[in-house]
Amino acid sequence: MTKQEVKRFLKSHRNLEYSAAKFEYSMFLYKDIEEEMNEFVAKTVPGKEPEKAANLQMIAEAKNAEDIVKLMRKETLVGDRFELVQKALEMEEETLPLIQKRALTNRHDVFIENTLKYLLHCKTNCCAWILENYQNFKSEYLKSMLCLVLGFRGDVSMIDFLMSEAERLENEYPDESFDQGPTLAVQELAVRFLN
């Protein structure tokens, strides 16, 4: 794989203006924006402040890793994802094995998005684990999101895999945007290692 091959791939592969992967990619690049957006919504949307307070209390009351990982599936906590993931990260030794185990079979979008955020920020670099288990993940959406982890936390050796995966996902799921995760990951690795 050469710099020119990567450039050709990025130029020829579709780059959708809107996709879940692009949203998450942007959230990672602008780390503080999610917390700021959630605080703004809580303060300006009628009825959101009490809901946020209740959600934060639910997160604070989670006493163990199992409780926290269960909360990672709750759709009502989407606006408080930052706080929830922070709590999970504080207990990484206990939460990481549970999250990894559940990620293998989980198809729940909220859990997948929380898992992505967790794996992007945890102390443990999970790239080797992702690659080792990649074929075992049941959700193509999760696979797409995990490619973003490889893009931000991996190295240049992962580009070939990511380009192949982008092609596979686009061919097998042309009406979905799953290919955008690996495509953005290639872009990120190219910026980090090939410029």
ABEGO torsion letter per residue (X at the ends): XBAAAAAAAAAABBBBABBAAAAAAAAAABAAAAAAAAAAAAAABBGAAAAAAAAAAAAAABABAAAAAAAAABAAAAAAAAAAAAAAAAAAAAAAAAAAAAAAABABAAAAAAAAAAAAABABBAAAAAAAAAAABABAAAAAAAAAAAAAABBAAAAAAAAAAAAAAAAABAABAAAAAAAAAAAAAAAAAAX
